[in-house]
Amino acid sequence: MSLSGNGTRLSAITRELAGHWAETRQYWRDTKAPEFERDYLADLLASVDKSVAVIEQVDKLITKIRKDCE
């Protein structure tokens, strides 16, 4: 699997996690739920978005390097 494929998979898994969180959030209604979302999930989702962008850039760079070396 290429780096790009890994980035796509990471994105898909993160979307799945967000969906599960949305389902969980319907039942978890105490004061800890928004705290958990703010302290853990928000940072995770933002980090994954940034990571996927970097993975795509690295994949393009590796592709260019391979072409240049041929």
Biopython code that builds the backbone (N, CA, C, O; Angstrom):
import numpy as np
from Bio.PDB.StructureBuilder import StructureBuilder

atoms = [
    (1, "MET", "N", (0.849, -1.180, 0.000)),
    (1, "MET", "CA", (0.000, 0.000, 0.000)),
    (1, "MET", "C", (0.894, 1.242, 0.000)),
    (1, "MET", "O", (1.889, 1.297, 0.722)),
    (2, "SER", "N", (0.542, 2.210, -0.791)),
    (2, "SER", "CA", (1.320, 3.442, -0.892)),
    (2, "SER", "C", (1.035, 4.357, 0.293)),
    (2, "SER", "O", (0.103, 4.129, 1.065)),
    (3, "LEU", "N", (1.841, 5.380, 0.419)),
    (3, "LEU", "CA", (1.593, 6.365, 1.472)),
    (3, "LEU", "C", (0.222, 7.001, 1.289)),
    (3, "LEU", "O", (-0.506, 7.218, 2.258)),
    (4, "SER", "N", (-0.120, 7.295, 0.056)),
    (4, "SER", "CA", (-1.415, 7.901, -0.222)),
    (4, "SER", "C", (-2.551, 6.986, 0.241)),
    (4, "SER", "O", (-3.546, 7.445, 0.802)),
    (5, "GLY", "N", (-2.384, 5.698, -0.002)),
    (5, "GLY", "CA", (-3.385, 4.724, 0.440)),
    (5, "GLY", "C", (-3.496, 4.685, 1.952)),
    (5, "GLY", "O", (-4.585, 4.543, 2.507)),
    (6, "ASN", "N", (-2.346, 4.814, 2.613)),
    (6, "ASN", "CA", (-2.360, 4.842, 4.078)),
    (6, "ASN", "C", (-3.056, 6.094, 4.594)),
    (6, "ASN", "O", (-3.785, 6.036, 5.584)),
    (7, "GLY", "N", (-2.836, 7.220, 3.930)),
    (7, "GLY", "CA", (-3.515, 8.449, 4.322)),
    (7, "GLY", "C", (-5.018, 8.333, 4.153)),
    (7, "GLY", "O", (-5.788, 8.796, 4.994)),
    (8, "THR", "N", (-5.426, 7.713, 3.060)),
    (8, "THR", "CA", (-6.849, 7.507, 2.810)),
    (8, "THR", "C", (-7.455, 6.601, 3.872)),
    (8, "THR", "O", (-8.554, 6.851, 4.366)),
    (9, "ARG", "N", (-6.732, 5.556, 4.211)),
    (9, "ARG", "CA", (-7.217, 4.622, 5.239)),
    (9, "ARG", "C", (-7.314, 5.321, 6.593)),
    (9, "ARG", "O", (-8.296, 5.144, 7.314)),
    (10, "LEU", "N", (-6.304, 6.110, 6.938)),
    (10, "LEU", "CA", (-6.325, 6.860, 8.195)),
    (10, "LEU", "C", (-7.521, 7.794, 8.247)),
    (10, "LEU", "O", (-8.178, 7.905, 9.281)),
    (11, "SER", "N", (-7.803, 8.457, 7.153)),
    (11, "SER", "CA", (-8.967, 9.348, 7.072)),
    (11, "SER", "C", (-10.263, 8.581, 7.283)),
    (11, "SER", "O", (-11.137, 9.014, 8.034)),
    (12, "ALA", "N", (-10.382, 7.439, 6.615)),
    (12, "ALA", "CA", (-11.600, 6.635, 6.718)),
    (12, "ALA", "C", (-11.808, 6.122, 8.141)),
    (12, "ALA", "O", (-12.925, 6.146, 8.658)),
    (13, "ILE", "N", (-10.742, 5.664, 8.763)),
    (13, "ILE", "CA", (-10.848, 5.156, 10.135)),
    (13, "ILE", "C", (-11.233, 6.284, 11.091)),
    (13, "ILE", "O", (-12.006, 6.078, 12.027)),
    (14, "THR", "N", (-10.697, 7.458, 10.852)),
    (14, "THR", "CA", (-11.018, 8.607, 11.707)),
    (14, "THR", "C", (-12.473, 9.018, 11.528)),
    (14, "THR", "O", (-13.144, 9.358, 12.503)),
    (15, "ARG", "N", (-12.966, 8.991, 10.293)),
    (15, "ARG", "CA", (-14.395, 9.289, 10.062)),
    (15, "ARG", "C", (-15.267, 8.261, 10.775)),
    (15, "ARG", "O", (-16.303, 8.603, 11.346)),
    (16, "GLU", "N", (-14.842, 7.002, 10.738)),
    (16, "GLU", "CA", (-15.589, 5.952, 11.426)),
    (16, "GLU", "C", (-15.614, 6.218, 12.940)),
    (16, "GLU", "O", (-16.654, 6.088, 13.586)),
    (17, "LEU", "N", (-14.466, 6.586, 13.483)),
    (17, "LEU", "CA", (-14.394, 6.922, 14.905)),
    (17, "LEU", "C", (-15.332, 8.083, 15.235)),
    (17, "LEU", "O", (-16.047, 8.039, 16.235)),
    (18, "ALA", "N", (-15.329, 9.112, 14.402)),
    (18, "ALA", "CA", (-16.205, 10.264, 14.624)),
    (18, "ALA", "C", (-17.671, 9.836, 14.598)),
    (18, "ALA", "O", (-18.482, 10.340, 15.375)),
    (19, "GLY", "N", (-18.006, 8.921, 13.718)),
    (19, "GLY", "CA", (-19.376, 8.402, 13.667)),
    (19, "GLY", "C", (-19.753, 7.641, 14.930)),
    (19, "GLY", "O", (-20.854, 7.793, 15.459)),
    (20, "HIS", "N", (-18.827, 6.827, 15.399)),
    (20, "HIS", "CA", (-19.078, 6.098, 16.651)),
    (20, "HIS", "C", (-19.202, 7.070, 17.831)),
    (20, "HIS", "O", (-20.014, 6.867, 18.733)),
    (21, "TRP", "N", (-18.393, 8.112, 17.808)),
    (21, "TRP", "CA", (-18.485, 9.104, 18.875)),
    (21, "TRP", "C", (-19.852, 9.784, 18.835)),
    (21, "TRP", "O", (-20.461, 10.004, 19.882)),
    (22, "ALA", "N", (-20.335, 10.116, 17.654)),
    (22, "ALA", "CA", (-21.647, 10.762, 17.535)),
    (22, "ALA", "C", (-22.744, 9.865, 18.117)),
    (22, "ALA", "O", (-23.662, 10.345, 18.783)),
    (23, "GLU", "N", (-22.638, 8.568, 17.860)),
    (23, "GLU", "CA", (-23.608, 7.618, 18.436)),
    (23, "GLU", "C", (-23.477, 7.573, 19.957)),
    (23, "GLU", "O", (-24.478, 7.599, 20.673)),
    (24, "THR", "N", (-22.262, 7.507, 20.437)),
    (24, "THR", "CA", (-22.012, 7.444, 21.882)),
    (24, "THR", "C", (-22.509, 8.703, 22.571)),
    (24, "THR", "O", (-23.069, 8.651, 23.665)),
    (25, "ARG", "N", (-22.295, 9.827, 21.918)),
    (25, "ARG", "CA", (-22.660, 11.126, 22.490)),
    (25, "ARG", "C", (-24.166, 11.239, 22.734)),
    (25, "ARG", "O", (-24.598, 12.008, 23.593)),
    (26, "GLN", "N", (-24.957, 10.484, 21.990)),
    (26, "GLN", "CA", (-26.403, 10.507, 22.203)),
    (26, "GLN", "C", (-26.774, 9.945, 23.577)),
    (26, "GLN", "O", (-27.808, 10.299, 24.144)),
    (27, "TYR", "N", (-25.912, 9.062, 24.107)),
    (27, "TYR", "CA", (-26.209, 8.415, 25.376)),
    (27, "TYR", "C", (-25.364, 8.931, 26.530)),
    (27, "TYR", "O", (-25.763, 8.844, 27.691)),
    (28, "TRP", "N", (-24.209, 9.463, 26.209)),
    (28, "TRP", "CA", (-23.302, 9.961, 27.246)),
    (28, "TRP", "C", (-23.554, 11.452, 27.387)),
    (28, "TRP", "O", (-23.063, 12.251, 26.589)),
    (29, "ARG", "N", (-24.317, 11.821, 28.400)),
    (29, "ARG", "CA", (-24.779, 13.206, 28.505)),
    (29, "ARG", "C", (-24.322, 13.913, 29.773)),
    (29, "ARG", "O", (-24.839, 14.981, 30.100)),
    (30, "ASP", "N", (-23.365, 13.339, 30.490)),
    (30, "ASP", "CA", (-22.906, 14.028, 31.691)),
    (30, "ASP", "C", (-21.869, 15.099, 31.332)),
    (30, "ASP", "O", (-21.590, 15.328, 30.155)),
    (31, "THR", "N", (-21.313, 15.737, 32.329)),
    (31, "THR", "CA", (-20.373, 16.838, 32.083)),
    (31, "THR", "C", (-19.028, 16.360, 31.553)),
    (31, "THR", "O", (-18.254, 17.158, 31.025)),
    (32, "LYS", "N", (-18.744, 15.086, 31.686)),
    (32, "LYS", "CA", (-17.461, 14.551, 31.216)),
    (32, "LYS", "C", (-17.446, 14.347, 29.699)),
    (32, "LYS", "O", (-16.372, 14.344, 29.096)),
    (33, "ALA", "N", (-18.580, 14.180, 29.086)),
    (33, "ALA", "CA", (-18.633, 13.944, 27.634)),
    (33, "ALA", "C", (-18.058, 15.115, 26.839)),
    (33, "ALA", "O", (-17.195, 14.893, 25.990)),
    (34, "PRO", "N", (-18.497, 16.348, 27.076)),
    (34, "PRO", "CA", (-17.896, 17.459, 26.318)),
    (34, "PRO", "C", (-16.418, 17.659, 26.667)),
    (34, "PRO", "O", (-15.624, 18.079, 25.826)),
    (35, "GLU", "N", (-16.065, 17.358, 27.903)),
    (35, "GLU", "CA", (-14.661, 17.457, 28.311)),
    (35, "GLU", "C", (-13.811, 16.441, 27.534)),
    (35, "GLU", "O", (-12.730, 16.771, 27.047)),
    (36, "PHE", "N", (-14.304, 15.223, 27.427)),
    (36, "PHE", "CA", (-13.610, 14.176, 26.676)),
    (36, "PHE", "C", (-13.466, 14.584, 25.214)),
    (36, "PHE", "O", (-12.395, 14.450, 24.621)),
    (37, "GLU", "N", (-14.559, 15.083, 24.642)),
    (37, "GLU", "CA", (-14.538, 15.509, 23.244)),
    (37, "GLU", "C", (-13.521, 16.627, 23.019)),
    (37, "GLU", "O", (-12.755, 16.591, 22.056)),
    (38, "ARG", "N", (-13.516, 17.601, 23.895)),
    (38, "ARG", "CA", (-12.604, 18.738, 23.774)),
    (38, "ARG", "C", (-11.145, 18.318, 23.991)),
    (38, "ARG", "O", (-10.261, 18.706, 23.228)),
    (39, "ASP", "N", (-10.908, 17.530, 25.030)),
    (39, "ASP", "CA", (-9.530, 17.190, 25.409)),
    (39, "ASP", "C", (-8.888, 16.122, 24.531)),
    (39, "ASP", "O", (-7.667, 16.099, 24.379)),
    (40, "TYR", "N", (-9.692, 15.245, 23.958)),
    (40, "TYR", "CA", (-9.117, 14.137, 23.207)),
    (40, "TYR", "C", (-9.527, 14.106, 21.734)),
    (40, "TYR", "O", (-8.670, 14.084, 20.851)),
    (41, "LEU", "N", (-10.808, 14.104, 21.475)),
    (41, "LEU", "CA", (-11.254, 13.913, 20.092)),
    (41, "LEU", "C", (-10.974, 15.108, 19.202)),
    (41, "LEU", "O", (-10.554, 14.933, 18.058)),
    (42, "ALA", "N", (-11.192, 16.298, 19.687)),
    (42, "ALA", "CA", (-10.959, 17.482, 18.847)),
    (42, "ALA", "C", (-9.501, 17.544, 18.410)),
    (42, "ALA", "O", (-9.209, 17.795, 17.241)),
    (43, "ASP", "N", (-8.591, 17.315, 19.344)),
    (43, "ASP", "CA", (-7.162, 17.319, 19.004)),
    (43, "ASP", "C", (-6.817, 16.186, 18.043)),
    (43, "ASP", "O", (-6.050, 16.371, 17.097)),
    (44, "LEU", "N", (-7.387, 15.023, 18.295)),
    (44, "LEU", "CA", (-7.117, 13.872, 17.427)),
    (44, "LEU", "C", (-7.576, 14.140, 15.998)),
    (44, "LEU", "O", (-6.831, 13.899, 15.048)),
    (45, "LEU", "N", (-8.783, 14.632, 15.848)),
    (45, "LEU", "CA", (-9.316, 14.885, 14.506)),
    (45, "LEU", "C", (-8.494, 15.943, 13.772)),
    (45, "LEU", "O", (-8.226, 15.807, 12.579)),
    (46, "ALA", "N", (-8.100, 16.983, 14.477)),
    (46, "ALA", "CA", (-7.274, 18.026, 13.855)),
    (46, "ALA", "C", (-5.906, 17.471, 13.469)),
    (46, "ALA", "O", (-5.390, 17.778, 12.395)),
    (47, "SER", "N", (-5.326, 16.665, 14.335)),
    (47, "SER", "CA", (-4.014, 16.078, 14.055)),
    (47, "SER", "C", (-4.066, 15.128, 12.873)),
    (47, "SER", "O", (-3.142, 15.101, 12.061)),
    (48, "VAL", "N", (-5.117, 14.361, 12.766)),
    (48, "VAL", "CA", (-5.250, 13.433, 11.641)),
    (48, "VAL", "C", (-5.371, 14.206, 10.340)),
    (48, "VAL", "O", (-4.751, 13.834, 9.344)),
    (49, "ASP", "N", (-6.159, 15.277, 10.327)),
    (49, "ASP", "CA", (-6.290, 16.088, 9.113)),
    (49, "ASP", "C", (-4.930, 16.623, 8.665)),
    (49, "ASP", "O", (-4.595, 16.575, 7.482)),
    (50, "LYS", "N", (-4.157, 17.128, 9.614)),
    (50, "LYS", "CA", (-2.825, 17.642, 9.289)),
    (50, "LYS", "C", (-1.907, 16.518, 8.813)),
    (50, "LYS", "O", (-1.142, 16.691, 7.865)),
    (51, "SER", "N", (-1.989, 15.376, 9.473)),
    (51, "SER", "CA", (-1.133, 14.240, 9.120)),
    (51, "SER", "C", (-1.436, 13.725, 7.719)),
    (51, "SER", "O", (-0.522, 13.395, 6.963)),
    (52, "VAL", "N", (-2.695, 13.658, 7.381)),
    (52, "VAL", "CA", (-3.078, 13.186, 6.044)),
    (52, "VAL", "C", (-2.531, 14.136, 4.979)),
    (52, "VAL", "O", (-2.066, 13.689, 3.931)),
    (53, "ALA", "N", (-2.584, 15.421, 5.237)),
    (53, "ALA", "CA", (-2.037, 16.392, 4.284)),
    (53, "ALA", "C", (-0.527, 16.189, 4.118)),
    (53, "ALA", "O", (-0.012, 16.246, 3.001)),
    (54, "VAL", "N", (0.166, 15.957, 5.209)),
    (54, "VAL", "CA", (1.615, 15.729, 5.147)),
    (54, "VAL", "C", (1.917, 14.419, 4.434)),
    (54, "VAL", "O", (2.856, 14.349, 3.642)),
    (55, "ILE", "N", (1.139, 13.389, 4.702)),
    (55, "ILE", "CA", (1.331, 12.098, 4.028)),
    (55, "ILE", "C", (1.199, 12.269, 2.522)),
    (55, "ILE", "O", (1.989, 11.710, 1.762)),
    (56, "GLU", "N", (0.208, 13.037, 2.089)),
    (56, "GLU", "CA", (0.015, 13.270, 0.658)),
    (56, "GLU", "C", (1.213, 14.012, 0.054)),
    (56, "GLU", "O", (1.645, 13.696, -1.055)),
    (57, "GLN", "N", (1.741, 14.989, 0.775)),
    (57, "GLN", "CA", (2.910, 15.726, 0.282)),
    (57, "GLN", "C", (4.137, 14.820, 0.185)),
    (57, "GLN", "O", (4.883, 14.881, -0.793)),
    (58, "VAL", "N", (4.342, 13.988, 1.189)),
    (58, "VAL", "CA", (5.483, 13.066, 1.180)),
    (58, "VAL", "C", (5.336, 12.054, 0.043)),
    (58, "VAL", "O", (6.318, 11.706, -0.612)),
    (59, "ASP", "N", (4.124, 11.590, -0.188)),
    (59, "ASP", "CA", (3.886, 10.649, -1.282)),
    (59, "ASP", "C", (4.238, 11.286, -2.627)),
    (59, "ASP", "O", (4.863, 10.648, -3.474)),
    (60, "LYS", "N", (3.839, 12.537, -2.821)),
    (60, "LYS", "CA", (4.173, 13.243, -4.062)),
    (60, "LYS", "C", (5.684, 13.414, -4.204)),
    (60, "LYS", "O", (6.234, 13.250, -5.293)),
    (61, "LEU", "N", (6.339, 13.740, -3.111)),
    (61, "LEU", "CA", (7.792, 13.909, -3.136)),
    (61, "LEU", "C", (8.503, 12.599, -3.464)),
    (61, "LEU", "O", (9.447, 12.586, -4.254)),
    (62, "ILE", "N", (8.062, 11.516, -2.871)),
    (62, "ILE", "CA", (8.668, 10.205, -3.163)),
    (62, "ILE", "C", (8.446, 9.828, -4.619)),
    (62, "ILE", "O", (9.349, 9.302, -5.269)),
    (63, "THR", "N", (7.265, 10.088, -5.128)),
    (63, "THR", "CA", (6.976, 9.805, -6.539)),
    (63, "THR", "C", (7.905, 10.606, -7.445)),
    (63, "THR", "O", (8.435, 10.072, -8.419)),
    (64, "LYS", "N", (8.105, 11.876, -7.131)),
    (64, "LYS", "CA", (9.003, 12.716, -7.922)),
    (64, "LYS", "C", (10.439, 12.191, -7.844)),
    (64, "LYS", "O", (11.131, 12.135, -8.860)),
    (65, "ILE", "N", (10.881, 11.813, -6.671)),
    (65, "ILE", "CA", (12.242, 11.289, -6.508)),
    (65, "ILE", "C", (12.428, 10.017, -7.326)),
    (65, "ILE", "O", (13.462, 9.835, -7.969)),
    (66, "ARG", "N", (11.445, 9.150, -7.304)),
    (66, "ARG", "CA", (11.537, 7.910, -8.080)),
    (66, "ARG", "C", (11.647, 8.211, -9.575)),
    (66, "ARG", "O", (12.448, 7.594, -10.278)),
    (67, "LYS", "N", (10.847, 9.155, -10.056)),
    (67, "LYS", "CA", (10.903, 9.527, -11.470)),
    (67, "LYS", "C", (12.257, 10.138, -11.824)),
    (67, "LYS", "O", (12.812, 9.861, -12.886)),
    (68, "ASP", "N", (12.773, 10.957, -10.942)),
    (68, "ASP", "CA", (14.061, 11.603, -11.197)),
    (68, "ASP", "C", (15.203, 10.591, -11.212)),
    (68, "ASP", "O", (16.209, 10.805, -11.889)),
    (69, "CYS", "N", (15.059, 9.503, -10.479)),
    (69, "CYS", "CA", (16.121, 8.501, -10.390)),
    (69, "CYS", "C", (16.063, 7.480, -11.535)),
    (69, "CYS", "O", (16.994, 6.694, -11.710)),
    (70, "GLU", "N", (15.010, 7.488, -12.286)),
    (70, "GLU", "CA", (14.882, 6.514, -13.373)),
    (70, "GLU", "C", (15.680, 6.925, -14.591)),
    (70, "GLU", "O", (15.682, 6.215, -15.597)),
]
sb = StructureBuilder()
sb.init_structure("model")
sb.init_model(0)
sb.init_chain("A")
sb.init_seg("    ")
for serial, (resi, resn, name, xyz) in enumerate(atoms, 1):
    if name == "N":
        sb.init_residue(resn, " ", resi, " ")
    sb.init_atom(name, np.array(xyz, "f"), 0.0, 1.0, " ", f" {name:<3s}", serial, name[0])
structure = sb.get_structure()
